[in-house]
Amino acid sequence: SATCSFDMPLIIKSIYLTNSTYTYLAIRDSNDGAGFVRQFGEGDYFKVTITGLDMNGAVTERVDCYLADFRAGKQVVVKDWTKVDLSPLGNVKQLVFTFFSTDRGDWGMNTPAYACLDNITYTIEE
């Protein structure tokens, strides 16, 4: 996981996410350069869960963003910037990004746990 902390509590309205090139190619081509990843198939997914934490470190809410989704007949690997609505998180001091994938091995997740983030839109609660 990764954490983004702010100097003061903010209401994060949205962010833009996409797969890193490394993650995208590993999922699309089942090649991470080391032979750990496998071909995604029906039922597989790669997602990031964004958890908001308030001033006291308590969870405010969680939002999921699927960066690859092969469930219910879909075959989506995100390659473009995707706007993620984070307004359900409310007033937060930290964002925690936790990655999950169905491609797992004996030592945990095989899918590279990288994503790109841009354009954080927020307001300050007064």
Secondary structure as GFF3:
##gff-version 3
##sequence-region A 1 126
A	DSSP	beta_strand	2	19	.	.	.	ID=ss1
A	DSSP	alpha_helix	21	29	.	.	.	ID=ss2
A	DSSP	beta_strand	45	53	.	.	.	ID=ss3
A	DSSP	beta_strand	59	69	.	.	.	ID=ss4
A	DSSP	beta_strand	76	77	.	.	.	ID=ss5
A	DSSP	beta_strand	82	85	.	.	.	ID=ss6
A	DSSP	three_ten_helix	87	89	.	.	.	ID=ss7
A	DSSP	beta_strand	91	101	.	.	.	ID=ss8
A	DSSP	beta_strand	104	105	.	.	.	ID=ss9
A	DSSP	beta_strand	108	109	.	.	.	ID=ss10
A	DSSP	beta_strand	115	123	.	.	.	ID=ss11
###
